[in-house]
Amino acid sequence: MIDPARYPRLSRIGSPADLRQFPESELGEIARELREYLIESVATSGGHFGANLGVIELTVALHWLYDTPNDRLVWDVGHQGYPHKILTGRRDRITTVKKKDGVAPFPKRDESEYDTFGVGHSSTSISAALGMAIAAQRKGDHRKVVAVIGDGAMTAGMAFEALNHGGDVEPDILVVLNDNQMSISENVGALTKMLARLMASRTLNKIRERGKKMMKRGGLLWRAAKRWEEHAKGMFVPSTLFEELGFHYTGPIDGHDIPQLVSTLRTLKELKGPQLLHVVTTKGKGYAPAEAQQIEYHAVGPFDPQAGVVKKAAPSKPTYTEIFGDWLCDMAATDARLYGITPAMREGSGLVRFSQEFPQRYFDVAIAEQHAVTLAAGMACEGAKPVVAIYSTFLQRAYDQLIHDVALQNLDVLFAIDRAGVVGPDGATHAGSFDLSYLRCIPNMLVMAPSDEDECRKMLTTGFLHDGPAAVRYPRGSGTGAAITKELVALPIGKALTRRHGRGIALLAFGAMVAPAAKAADALDATLVDMRFVKPLDEALLRELAKSHAAFVTIEDNAIMGGAGSAVAEFLHAEGIATPLLQLGLSDTFLEHASREELLAHEGLDAPGIEAAVRKRFGDLLVVPALRNAV
C-alpha cells in the first residue's frame, strides 16, 4: 500500500475524478510524487521504465483536463502506460505488473474502463482514436478523443495512413506526439519554444479560427493567409507535413512544463477538427541513470534505486539471441552478400556487434516491419543475401510482404525469428504463438526450429545457404548448454534426429520442446525424435516409426491449430497411416502475462505435463515396468 506520509497527494488519488479535485497549482507536486512512486514501484517489480518516466507530466495534465473515461485517451505502444495505470485505480497493484494474475504490462480493455484500446505493438493509436472519434460524432456524442503516440511509433507507416485519413474526414481529434528524442525531431532551441508559445496562445488561435470563418474557404484571401501561416511555422518547426495532411500543428513545447502543457491542452481541447500537439520529453526524466542510459533503462528488472541497475554477470549459457548475433558476424565475414536488417530492434535481436563491425551492411528501418521485409526482397533481387532479424510477434505485421514479396518470388531471404513460442511477462501482444502455423502454409518456405544452441547456429547456416526463403525460429532466453560448433556447418534439409530409442510411443518434439520431452521420454521409455524441420518434414523417418510404434505424440510451443503437429497429421492422413496421434501445443487462447515457466506448465508443456498427457491418452500402450524386463 502507498505511504500517505511520503505521498500525501498521490495517496488520495484513486481515480482521475480524484485528481481533478486538486487545483492546477498542485499538479507539479502530484507529478513529483507520481515520478517518485513510479521509480520505487518499478525498482521493486521491474518493468518498462524510461518511457514511463518521460510522460509523467503529460499523463497528469491529460487526466486533469479531460473527463476520462468518458473522454477517450488512447495510448500507443504501451511502454508509457504505467503512470496512466497508477492514476486510474491500479496504484496499489502496480508492483504486480507482468506477474501472473497481476497488472497487465500494457493498456488492456478488460482490465480497466480507462484502457480504451488494447495495445502492445506500435503505431495503432491514431487509427484507433480516429475510429472512436468518427463513431462518436456520427452518434452525436461530443466526447473528446486524444491519441498519445511516441517512443518511436511515428516511424511506422500505419501512423501516417491514419493521419492521411484523419485529415480527409476532419474529425474532432487531438494527436499528441510525444517526442522523446527517439522519434520525429529534437528540441531545436529557444526560437522554437517562442514560436510554440505563440502558436499555442488562446488569443492567436481564436483570431485564427474567427479569421477562417470570415474568409470564404478556398478564396484568394483564405489561401494567402493559409500559405503565410504554413510558411511561418515551416521555417522553424517540422509542421508543414502535418498541416498538409490536414492537422493543425502546435509545438513543439516542453512536455515536462505542466503550466505550459495545461495551457496548451486547454486551448486545443476547444478547437474543432484534427489537431496535433508536438511535445518534447526526455526518456527517463527525473532519474539520472535512466536519462543517461536510455536504452538500458527502457525495461529493467528489480533494482536498487540508489545504486541503479547493477549489471549481472554473464550467464553460463548464451542466449539464442547471442548465438544469432555471433553467427551473423561470422557469416558476414565469409560472405559479402550478407546484409542485416532489423525493424528497430538492434539490441533486442542481437545486432549490436554486427552494426559496429559491418556498419555499411546494417540497416535499422525503424518500426516498419512491412518495409523491412520488402527491403530484403529488393536486395535479394540484386543478388544480396539479406537476413531479417525480427521477433515472432512483429513478423505478423509483415505477413502480406512475407507471402507476396518474398515467398511468391522465391527470393533468398533468411528470417531469424526471435522470441518464438512462449515468451512470458509481456503477455499476449508479444507471444510468439503462431509463427509455425503462419509460416508452414506458405509455399517455398523452409521452416526450422532448433532444440539447442548448436542446432540454432547450424540452422541459420542452413537457411542462409538455402536457395529461397527460409526461417529459423528460436525462443527467448538461454539454451540447454550444448557445445557449439565454431565452423559454419549446414544440416541436411528435412532430416530429423532420433535422440532416444524407446518402445510403444514416439515423441516427436519441435524446437525448445525437445528438452522437456526428453525428460518425459525417459519416464515413459518412449522414443524421442528431434524433428528439427517443420517444413519439410522427415517423411521417411515418420514412415519407419509408424511401423514400429503404436502411437505418435507431437510436442510444440506453438498453437496446435495449423502448427507442426498438424503437419504430421496431414502427412499421416495423406499416406493412409492409421497410427494414433496426440498433438500437444498451445491451446486456442491468448496467453496472459506470467513467467515462461509458469505458462509452459499451465499449457502442459513442461516435462510433468507432457508425461501426464501421454499417460492419460495412451496409458494402455505403454510397456509396464514389470513386463519391460521380461521383453
FIMI-406965 format. One record per residue (C-alpha): residue number from 1; x, y, z. Coordinates in steps of 0.2 Angstrom, whole numbers, plus 5000, padded with zeros to 4 digits. Each point is the difference from the previous one (the first is absolute). Layout:
BEGIN
NUM/X/Y/Z
...
//
This chain:
BEGIN
1/5000/5000/5000
2/5005/5018/4997
3/5008/5010/5014
4/4989/5015/5003
5/5014/5009/5009
6/5012/4999/4985
7/4986/5002/4987
8/4987/5012/5008
9/4992/5004/4984
10/5002/4984/4990
11/4993/4990/5014
12/4984/5009/4998
13/4998/4997/4981
14/4991/4984/4997
15/4993/5006/4983
16/5002/5015/4988
17/4984/5007/5008
18/5010/5001/5016
19/5014/5008/4991
20/4989/5014/4993
21/4995/5005/5017
22/5017/5007/5002
23/5004/5018/4995
24/5011/5003/4985
25/5014/5007/5012
26/5001/4983/5008
27/5004/4990/4983
28/5019/5003/5001
29/5001/4991/5017
30/4988/4986/4994
31/5012/4997/4986
32/5015/5000/5012
33/4991/4987/5011
34/4995/4990/4985
35/5018/4999/4993
36/5007/4995/5017
37/4986/4987/5002
38/5004/4993/4983
39/5018/4999/5003
40/4997/4991/5017
41/4987/4988/4992
42/5010/4995/4985
43/5016/4998/5010
44/4990/4987/5011
45/4992/4991/4985
46/5009/5004/4984
47/4992/5005/4984
48/5000/5013/4987
49/5008/5016/5008
50/5008/5013/4989
51/4985/5005/4989
52/4988/5000/5015
53/5011/5012/5009
54/4999/5011/4985
55/4981/5002/5000
56/4997/5004/5018
57/4995/5018/4997
58/4991/4997/4984
59/4989/4986/5009
60/4996/5011/5014
61/4995/5014/4989
62/4989/4990/4989
63/4991/4991/5013
64/4997/5017/5010
65/4993/5009/4984
66/4990/4986/4992
67/4985/4991/5007
68/5007/4983/4999
69/4994/4986/4997
70/4985/5009/4991
71/5013/5010/4990
72/5011/4987/4991
73/5019/4999/5004
74/5009/4988/4988
75/5018/4995/5004
76/5012/4994/4987
77/5013/4986/5002
78/4995/4998/5018
79/5018/5003/5007
80/4994/5016/5007
81/4984/4994/5008
82/5006/4997/5019
83/4996/5018/5006
84/4983/4999/4991
85/4997/4983/5010
86/5005/5008/5016
87/4988/5014/4998
88/4985/4989/4995
89/4998/4989/5015
90/5015/4988/4998
91/5012/5010/5011
92/5001/4987/5014
93/5002/4985/4988
94/5013/5008/4988
95/5014/4989/5008
96/4991/4985/4993
97/5002/5005/4982
98/5006/4986/4988
99/4997/4987/5014
100/4987/4986/4999
101/4983/5007/5004
102/5008/5017/5002
103/4998/5017/4991
104/5002/4998/4982
105/5016/5008/4993
106/4990/5010/4987
107/4983/5008/4999
108/4987/4986/4999
109/4981/5003/4997
110/4994/4987/5012
111/5011/5006/5014
112/4993/5018/5002
113/4987/5011/4992
114/5014/5013/4998
115/5010/4988/4989
116/4990/5005/4984
117/5010/4990/4988
118/5011/4985/5003
119/5018/5002/4994
120/5017/4992/4999
121/5006/5003/4982
122/5003/5018/4995
123/4992/5013/4989
124/4982/4995/5003
125/4994/5014/5010
126/4995/5013/4987
127/4990/4987/4990
128/4991/4994/5015
129/4997/5018/5007
130/4994/5005/4982
131/4988/4986/5000
132/4993/5005/5017
133/4998/5018/4995
134/4991/4996/4984
135/4988/4988/5009
136/4997/5012/5014
137/4996/5015/4988
138/4989/4989/4990
139/4990/4996/5015
140/4999/5018/5005
141/5012/4997/5015
142/5011/5015/5004
143/5013/4991/5011
144/5018/5005/4997
145/5012/4987/4992
146/5019/5001/5003
147/5014/4989/4993
148/5017/5000/5008
149/5013/4993/4988
150/5019/5000/5004
151/5015/4989/5004
152/5004/4998/4981
153/4982/4995/4995
154/4999/5015/4987
155/5013/4991/4990
156/4987/4987/4994
157/4990/5002/4984
158/4984/4996/5009
159/5001/5016/5010
160/5001/5010/4984
161/4986/4990/4992
162/4989/5006/5014
163/5006/5018/4999
164/4996/5000/4981
165/4982/4993/5004
166/4997/5011/5015
167/5004/5016/4990
168/4988/4995/4987
169/4985/4996/5011
170/5004/5014/5012
171/4994/4993/5017
172/5002/5009/5017
173/5016/4991/5005
174/5016/5005/5009
175/5016/4990/4996
176/5014/5003/5013
177/5017/4996/4993
178/5011/4996/5014
179/5017/5003/4993
180/5013/4992/5012
181/5015/5003/4989
182/4997/4984/4992
183/4986/5005/4988
184/4997/5013/4987
185/5011/5015/5006
186/5010/5007/5014
187/4997/5016/5010
188/5008/5014/4989
189/5002/5013/5013
190/4993/5017/5006
191/4993/5006/4984
192/4990/4984/4998
193/4993/5002/5017
194/4996/5018/4997
195/4990/4995/4984
196/4992/4986/5010
197/4993/5012/5013
198/4994/5012/4986
199/4991/4986/4990
200/4993/4993/5017
201/4993/5016/5006
202/4981/5000/5002
203/4999/5018/4993
204/5009/4996/4984
205/4990/4984/4997
206/4984/5009/5003
207/5005/5013/4988
208/5006/4987/4988
209/4983/4990/5001
210/4989/5016/4999
211/5011/5006/4985
212/4996/4983/4991
213/4981/5002/5003
214/5001/5018/4993
215/5009/4995/4984
216/4992/4990/4987
217/5009/4983/5001
218/5010/4997/4984
219/5000/5018/4995
220/5015/5010/4996
221/5001/5009/5017
222/4998/4983/5009
223/5013/4991/4990
224/5012/5015/5002
225/4998/5000/5019
226/5001/4981/5001
227/5016/5000/4990
228/5008/5014/5011
229/4996/4990/5016
230/5008/4984/4993
231/5015/5008/4994
232/5002/5010/5016
233/5000/4984/5010
234/5009/4990/4987
235/5016/5011/5002
236/5002/4994/5017
237/4991/4984/5004
238/4996/4984/4991
239/4981/5005/4999
240/4997/5001/4981
241/4998/4982/4997
242/4987/4998/5014
243/4991/5016/4993
244/5000/4993/4983
245/4992/4984/5007
246/4986/5010/5007
247/5006/5002/5018
248/5002/5016/5009
249/5018/4999/5007
250/5004/5008/5017
251/5018/4999/5008
252/5012/4994/5004
253/4998/5004/5018
254/5008/4993/5016
255/4991/4984/5005
256/5007/5002/5018
257/4993/5018/5002
258/4983/4997/5008
259/4994/5018/4999
260/5004/5001/4982
261/4993/4983/4997
262/4983/5004/5008
263/4999/5017/4992
264/5003/4992/4983
265/4989/4985/5002
266/4986/5011/5007
267/5000/5010/4984
268/5001/4986/4988
269/4986/4991/5010
270/4988/5013/4993
271/5005/5000/4982
272/4991/4991/4987
273/5008/4988/4987
274/5016/4990/5000
275/5013/5007/5012
276/5018/4994/5003
277/5010/5006/5015
278/5019/4997/4999
279/5007/4998/5018
280/5018/4997/5003
281/5004/4989/5015
282/5016/4991/5007
283/4999/4981/5001
284/5005/4996/5018
285/4996/5017/5006
286/5003/5003/5019
287/5012/4985/5002
288/5017/5004/4995
289/5006/4982/4995
290/4985/4998/4989
291/5003/5017/4992
292/5018/4996/4997
293/4997/4982/4994
294/4983/5000/4991
295/5002/4983/4991
296/5005/4991/5016
297/4986/5007/5010
298/4987/4998/4987
299/4994/4984/5010
300/5009/4994/5016
301/4999/4986/5013
302/4999/5004/5018
303/5014/5012/5006
304/5006/5011/5014
305/4994/5018/4996
306/5015/5007/5009
307/5013/4989/4990
308/4991/4999/4984
309/4999/4984/4989
310/5015/4989/5005
311/5006/4990/4985
312/4999/4982/5003
313/5014/4988/4996
314/4998/4992/4983
315/4990/4984/5001
316/5010/4983/4999
317/4989/4996/4984
318/4998/5012/4986
319/4983/5006/4994
320/4993/4995/4983
321/5001/5019/4996
322/5019/5000/5004
323/5002/4984/4989
324/4992/5009/4986
325/5010/5016/5002
326/5016/4990/5000
327/4995/4990/4985
328/4995/5015/4990
329/5017/5008/5002
330/5009/4984/4996
331/4990/4997/4985
332/5002/5018/4994
333/5019/4998/5001
334/4999/4986/4988
335/4987/5006/4988
336/4999/5018/4994
337/4982/4998/4994
338/4993/4999/5017
339/4990/5015/5006
340/4992/5002/5017
341/4983/5008/5002
342/4990/5004/5016
343/4984/5010/5003
344/5006/5010/5015
345/5006/4985/5010
346/5019/5001/4999
347/5003/4996/5019
348/4985/4988/5002
349/5005/4990/4984
350/5018/4999/5004
351/5007/5011/4986
352/5011/5012/5010
353/5016/4992/4996
354/4995/4998/4981
355/4996/5019/4999
356/5017/5004/5007
357/5010/4988/4990
358/4990/5001/4983
359/4992/5018/5001
360/4998/5001/4981
361/4991/4983/5000
362/4988/5004/5014
363/4983/5008/4998
364/4988/5005/5014
365/4984/5005/4991
366/4992/5006/5016
367/4983/4993/5005
368/4995/4995/4982
369/4999/4981/4999
370/4991/5001/4983
371/5014/5010/4993
372/5013/4989/5008
373/4994/4985/4991
374/4998/5008/4983
375/5017/5009/5002
376/5007/4982/5002
377/4991/4994/4985
378/5007/5014/4989
379/5017/4997/5006
380/4998/4981/4996
381/4995/5005/4982
382/5017/5008/4998
383/5010/4984/5006
384/5001/5005/5018
385/4997/4988/5014
386/4990/5010/5013
387/4997/4994/5018
388/4984/5007/5008
389/5002/5000/5019
390/4982/5001/5007
391/4990/4995/5015
392/4986/4987/4996
393/4986/5011/5006
394/5007/5015/4989
395/5001/4989/4984
396/4982/4998/5001
397/4999/5018/4994
398/5009/4997/4984
399/4990/4984/4995
400/4994/5006/4983
401/5018/5005/4996
402/5007/4984/5006
403/4988/4991/4988
404/4999/5011/4985
405/5017/5009/4999
406/5011/4986/5006
407/4992/4982/4999
408/4990/5003/4984
409/5016/5005/4991
410/5010/4987/5009
411/5013/5013/5006
412/5016/4996/5010
413/4995/5008/5017
414/5004/4992/5017
415/4988/5004/5014
416/5008/4999/5017
417/4985/4999/5011
418/5003/5004/5019
419/4988/4998/5014
420/4991/4986/4992
421/4988/4989/5010
422/4996/5004/5018
423/5008/5017/5005
424/4993/5004/5017
425/4998/5017/5009
426/4996/5011/4986
427/4984/4991/4997
428/4989/4996/4986
429/5005/5014/4988
430/5018/4994/5000
431/4997/4981/5000
432/5008/4990/4986
433/4986/4988/4999
434/4996/4999/4982
435/5015/5001/4989
436/5001/4981/4996
437/4982/5001/4995
438/5002/5015/4989
439/5016/4995/4992
440/4997/4982/4996
441/4985/5004/4989
442/5011/5011/4988
443/5007/4992/4985
444/5019/5000/4997
445/5003/5003/5019
446/5013/4990/5009
447/4996/5000/5019
448/5011/4994/5014
449/5000/4999/5019
450/5016/4997/5009
451/5000/4990/5016
452/5016/5007/5007
453/5014/5013/4996
454/5010/4990/4988
455/4985/4995/4990
456/4995/5019/4999
457/5017/5004/4993
458/4999/4986/4987
459/4983/5004/4995
460/5004/5018/4997
461/5014/4994/4989
462/4988/4988/4992
463/4987/5014/4996
464/5013/5012/4994
465/5008/4988/4988
466/4982/4994/4994
467/4994/5006/4983
468/4984/5009/5005
469/4991/5007/5015
470/5004/4991/5017
471/4995/5003/5018
472/5009/4995/5016
473/4989/5003/5015
474/5007/4999/5018
475/4994/5004/5017
476/5004/5014/5013
477/5014/4997/5012
478/5014/4987/5002
479/5002/4983/4992
480/5004/4984/5007
481/5019/5002/5002
482/5004/4990/4984
483/5018/5001/4993
484/5001/5012/4985
485/5008/4995/4984
486/5011/5015/4995
487/5000/4996/4982
488/4985/5005/4989
489/4992/4983/4997
490/4984/4997/4991
491/4987/4986/5004
492/4993/4989/4987
493/4983/5007/4996
494/4985/4991/5006
495/5009/4987/5011
496/4995/4998/5018
497/5011/4992/5014
498/4995/4986/5011
499/5007/5004/5017
500/4993/4985/5010
501/4994/4983/4995
502/4985/4994/5010
503/4985/4989/4998
504/4981/5002/4997
505/4999/5019/4998
506/5010/5012/4990
507/5002/5018/5006
508/5002/5012/4985
509/5007/5016/5008
510/5003/5017/4991
511/5012/5013/5005
512/5001/5005/5019
513/4988/4986/5004
514/5013/4987/4997
515/5008/5003/5018
516/4984/4997/5010
517/4995/4986/4988
518/5016/4991/5004
519/4996/4999/5018
520/4983/4994/4996
521/5007/4987/4988
522/5011/4993/5014
523/4985/4998/5012
524/4990/4992/4986
525/5014/4990/4992
526/4994/5008/4984
527/5009/5004/4984
528/5005/5018/4998
529/5003/5008/4984
530/5007/5018/4997
531/4990/5004/4985
532/5010/5016/4996
533/4991/5004/4984
534/4982/5005/5000
535/5000/5002/4981
536/5005/4988/4992
537/4996/4986/5012
538/5011/4985/5001
539/4987/4989/4992
540/5011/4985/4998
541/5004/4999/5018
542/4981/5002/5004
543/4996/4985/4989
544/5013/4990/5009
545/4994/5005/5017
546/4982/4996/4996
547/5006/4982/4997
548/5007/4998/5017
549/4990/5011/5011
550/4982/4999/5006
551/4997/5019/5001
552/5008/5017/4997
553/5000/5015/5011
554/5005/5017/4992
555/5006/5013/5012
556/5002/5019/4995
557/5000/5017/5009
558/4988/5007/4986
559/4982/5000/4998
560/4993/4982/4997
561/4989/5007/4986
562/5010/4999/4984
563/5017/4997/5009
564/5013/4987/4998
565/4989/4986/5007
566/4987/5004/4987
567/5014/4998/4987
568/5003/4982/5007
569/4981/4997/5000
570/4998/5005/4982
571/5014/4989/4995
572/4994/4985/5009
573/4982/5003/4992
574/5007/5002/4983
575/5011/4984/5001
576/4985/4990/5007
577/5010/4997/5016
578/4988/4996/5014
579/5013/5002/5015
580/4990/5009/5014
581/5006/5018/5003
582/5000/5012/5015
583/5004/5018/4996
584/5007/5010/5015
585/5003/5019/4998
586/4992/5016/5004
587/4981/5001/5003
588/4988/5010/4990
589/5002/5015/5012
590/5011/5016/5001
591/5013/4997/5013
592/5000/5013/5015
593/5015/5007/5008
594/5010/4989/5012
595/5017/4992/5000
596/5005/4988/4985
597/5001/4986/5013
598/4983/5003/5007
599/4992/5001/4983
600/5008/4984/4993
601/4994/4991/5016
602/4982/5008/4998
603/5000/4993/4982
604/5006/4983/5005
605/5016/5002/4990
606/5013/4997/5014
607/5006/4983/5003
608/4987/4995/5013
609/4986/5006/4989
610/5006/4991/4985
611/5002/4984/5009
612/4982/5002/5008
613/4992/5003/4983
614/5008/4985/4992
615/4995/4989/5015
616/4983/5006/4999
617/4998/4997/4981
618/5011/4985/4997
619/5002/4992/5017
620/4995/4983/4994
621/5013/5001/4986
622/5015/5003/5012
623/5011/4985/5005
624/4997/4997/5019
625/5016/4999/5010
626/4996/4982/5006
627/4999/4994/4982
628/5015/5011/4993
629/5013/4989/5007
630/4992/4984/4994
631/4999/5007/4982
//
